Amino acid sequence: GDTAKTLSSDLSKVKAVIPDLLSHNAILNIDGTAGGSLQGMLQYVAASPVAGWLGYFLQETKATANAQLGLKLHLPLKHLIESKVQGVFQIGNNDAVLQSGIPLISWINGKLDLNEKGVNLNTLKGTLLGGPVVATGGTQKDTSIRIKLDGLATAEGLRNIFIDTAVEPLSEKLVGSARYTSKINVAKRQPELIIDSALQGLALNFPSPLQKVGNQNMPLHFEMTPVISGDASTWRDEIKLALGTVVNARYQRQKSNEKNAAWQVLRGGIGVNLPAP
């Protein structure tokens, strides 16, 4: 098929071949290209077995702009469980939210390699929290997905997160920029997010003990970890935050696994070590 359309995506140069119709183990080979909006490409993947092979990692991803997907399928008709797939997402100057709770990554450039074993990120580059970020990683041997982000967060980028929120006035207290690393681990569709930064280069103009000058280190550690729930219809996670020796916070929350469900805080609290009078 020279041209076609499915799920709002344009298909081109699609070829479907059964090399040997008389073979006891007949194989269907499909090769083609899909183009259009990246969101359309994600819907295309979600409607195929590829979604399960990726652990549904891309299920909540929201994206803009266009992308191209090249896909090859090798399908033993009597043993579909042994199917093979090779796919390549080509992404250029795109904006996307990989998972709910993860800030928007803009101007994404690079490609994702897909196969029946998972996904591999070939050094995606973009802009996150106001500065450049590089993403690497992919599916591991235990079928979990691990992604590492190395980036630079700027005061302006952090301010944009606080806009239209209850903490908007706090954004005026940030000056400069700081490097950070982040790890995103996804197992059984629930993401684990870990962020670490020395905050060196970022000034915090708060009252003591939260005040720091730009070249001072104040280690920041953030964890968002899934919690095993006895109810399959409910997702739970735990959030931990530590800022130097000054602030420690810990919360547990839950939500229904239905689409667009909101998180509810179950328990938690925050502690601040005040300086001696």
C-alpha positions in Angstrom: 0.0 0.0 0.0 1.5 3.3 -1.1 -0.7 5.4 1.2 -3.3 4.7 3.9 -4.6 6.2 7.2 -5.2 4.6 10.6 -5.9 6.2 14.0 -5.4 9.7 12.4 -1.8 8.7 11.3 -0.7 8.6 7.7 0.8 5.3 6.5 3.2 5.0 3.6 5.1 2.2 1.7 3.4 -0.5 3.7 4.3 -4.0 2.6 2.7 -7.2 3.9 4.3 -10.5 2.8 3.8 -14.2 3.5 7.0 -15.6 1.9 5.7 -19.2 1.9 2.0 -19.9 2.0 2.6 -23.7 2.1 4.9 -23.6 5.1 3.6 -25.3 8.2 5.0 -22.3 10.1 3.8 -19.5 7.8 5.3 -16.1 8.7 3.7 -12.7 8.0 6.2 -9.8 7.6 4.9 -6.3 7.7 7.0 -3.2 7.0 5.9 0.4 6.8 6.1 4.0 8.0 3.6 6.0 9.9 3.8 9.8 10.1 1.8 12.6 11.7 1.4 14.0 15.2 3.5 12.3 17.9 0.2 12.0 19.9 -1.2 10.1 17.0 1.9 7.8 17.0 1.4 7.1 20.7 -2.2 6.2 20.1 -1.0 3.9 17.3 1.4 2.2 19.7 -1.2 2.0 22.5 -3.6 0.1 20.2 -1.0 -2.5 19.3 0.8 -5.3 21.3 3.8 -2.9 21.5 2.1 -1.1 24.4 2.3 -4.2 26.6 5.8 -4.9 25.6 6.7 -1.4 26.8 5.0 -1.9 30.1 2.5 0.7 29.1 5.2 3.3 29.9 3.9 5.7 27.1 0.2 5.4 28.1 0.0 8.8 29.8 2.4 10.6 27.5 1.1 13.8 26.0 2.9 15.4 23.1 2.7 18.1 20.4 4.1 18.5 16.9 4.9 15.7 14.4 6.9 12.5 14.5 7.7 9.5 12.3 7.4 5.8 13.2 9.1 3.1 11.2 7.9 -0.3 12.1 8.7 -3.9 11.0 6.7 -6.9 12.3 7.8 -10.5 12.0 4.7 -12.6 12.9 4.7 -16.4 13.0 1.0 -17.0 12.4 0.7 -20.1 14.5 3.0 -18.9 17.2 2.2 -15.2 17.6 3.8 -15.2 21.1 7.1 -15.4 19.3 6.5 -12.3 17.2 9.4 -9.9 16.6 9.1 -6.1 16.2 11.6 -3.4 15.2 10.5 0.2 15.4 12.1 3.7 15.4 10.4 6.9 16.7 12.0 9.9 15.1 11.2 13.0 17.2 12.1 16.6 16.2 11.5 19.8 18.1 8.6 18.2 20.1 7.1 19.0 23.5 6.0 16.1 25.7 5.0 15.1 29.2 6.3 11.5 29.6 4.3 10.7 32.8 1.8 12.6 34.9 3.7 14.5 37.6 6.8 14.9 35.5 7.2 18.5 34.1 6.9 19.3 30.4 10.0 18.6 28.3 10.2 20.9 25.3 12.2 20.9 22.1 12.8 17.2 22.2 15.1 15.8 19.5 16.3 12.3 19.0 14.9 8.8 18.6 13.4 5.9 20.5 14.2 2.3 19.4 11.4 -0.2 20.0 11.4 -4.0 19.9 9.4 -6.9 21.5 11.7 -6.6 24.6 11.0 -2.9 25.2 12.3 0.6 24.4 15.7 2.2 24.2 16.3 6.0 24.3 19.1 7.0 22.0 20.2 10.2 23.9 17.1 12.3 23.7 17.9 16.0 24.1 15.5 18.7 25.1 14.7 21.5 27.6 13.4 20.9 31.1 13.0 23.3 34.1 14.4 26.1 31.9 17.7 24.4 30.9 19.1 21.7 28.7 18.5 18.1 29.6 19.7 14.7 28.2 17.7 11.5 28.6 19.2 8.0 28.3 18.1 4.5 29.3 15.4 2.1 28.4 14.0 -1.4 29.2 16.1 -3.6 31.5 16.4 -7.4 31.7 13.8 -7.6 34.4 11.4 -5.7 32.0 11.4 -2.6 34.1 12.2 0.7 32.4 14.9 3.0 33.7 15.6 6.4 32.4 18.3 8.8 33.6 18.1 12.6 33.1 21.1 14.9 33.4 20.1 18.6 33.3 20.4 22.2 34.4 17.5 23.8 36.3 17.2 27.6 36.2 15.4 29.9 38.5 13.2 31.0 35.7 12.3 27.4 34.8 11.4 26.7 38.4 9.3 29.9 38.6 7.3 28.7 35.6 6.3 25.6 37.6 5.0 27.8 40.5 2.9 30.1 38.3 -0.8 29.9 39.1 -0.1 27.7 42.2 -0.3 28.4 45.9 3.5 28.7 46.1 3.9 31.3 43.4 5.3 34.0 45.7 8.1 31.6 46.6 9.4 31.6 43.0 10.7 35.2 43.5 13.1 33.9 46.1 15.1 31.8 43.6 18.1 33.2 41.7 20.7 31.4 39.4 20.8 27.8 38.2 21.9 24.3 39.4 22.7 20.9 37.8 20.7 17.9 38.8 20.3 14.2 38.0 17.0 12.3 37.9 16.2 8.6 37.6 12.8 7.4 36.4 12.1 3.7 37.0 8.8 2.2 35.8 7.7 -1.3 36.9 4.1 -2.5 36.6 3.0 0.9 35.1 3.9 2.8 38.3 6.8 5.3 38.1 9.5 5.8 40.7 11.1 9.2 40.5 14.4 10.1 42.2 16.0 13.6 41.9 19.3 14.7 43.4 21.1 18.1 43.2 23.7 19.9 45.3 21.8 23.2 44.3 25.2 24.8 43.8 24.7 27.9 41.7 21.1 28.4 42.9 20.6 31.1 45.6 17.7 30.7 48.0 16.6 34.0 49.4 14.5 32.7 52.3 14.8 33.4 56.0 17.2 31.2 57.9 17.7 28.3 58.0 16.5 28.0 54.3 18.8 30.8 53.1 21.9 30.0 50.9 24.1 31.9 48.6 24.7 30.7 45.0 28.0 28.9 45.4 27.0 27.1 48.6 26.0 23.4 48.5 22.6 22.3 50.1 21.9 18.8 48.9 18.4 18.2 47.7 17.0 14.6 47.5 13.5 13.8 46.3 11.9 10.4 46.0 8.5 9.3 44.7 8.2 5.6 45.2 5.3 3.2 44.5 3.7 1.4 47.5 2.2 -2.0 47.1 -1.5 -1.9 47.5 -3.8 -4.8 48.2 -6.4 -3.2 46.0 -5.6 -3.7 42.3 -7.8 -0.7 41.4 -5.8 1.7 43.5 -2.3 3.1 43.1 -0.3 4.3 46.1 3.0 6.0 46.4 5.3 7.6 49.0 7.0 11.0 48.6 10.2 11.9 50.5 12.0 15.2 50.4 15.2 16.2 52.2 16.9 19.6 51.8 20.3 19.5 53.5 19.9 18.9 57.3 17.2 21.6 57.4 14.0 20.1 55.9 12.6 16.5 55.9 9.2 15.7 54.6 7.3 12.4 54.0 3.9 11.8 52.6 1.8 8.8 51.4 -1.0 9.3 48.8 -3.3 7.2 46.7 -5.6 7.4 43.7 -7.8 5.2 41.5 -6.1 3.8 38.5 -8.9 5.2 36.4 -7.9 7.8 33.8 -7.6 11.4 35.1 -8.1 10.3 38.7 -6.7 12.7 41.3 -4.2 11.9 44.1 -5.4 12.1 47.8 -3.0 12.5 50.7 -3.4 9.7 53.3 -0.8 10.8 55.8 2.5 12.6 56.2 4.2 15.7 57.6 7.2 18.0 57.3 10.0 18.8 59.8 12.2 21.9 59.8 15.4 22.2 61.9 15.4 25.7 63.2 18.7 27.4 64.3 19.4 27.7 68.0 18.3 31.1 69.4 
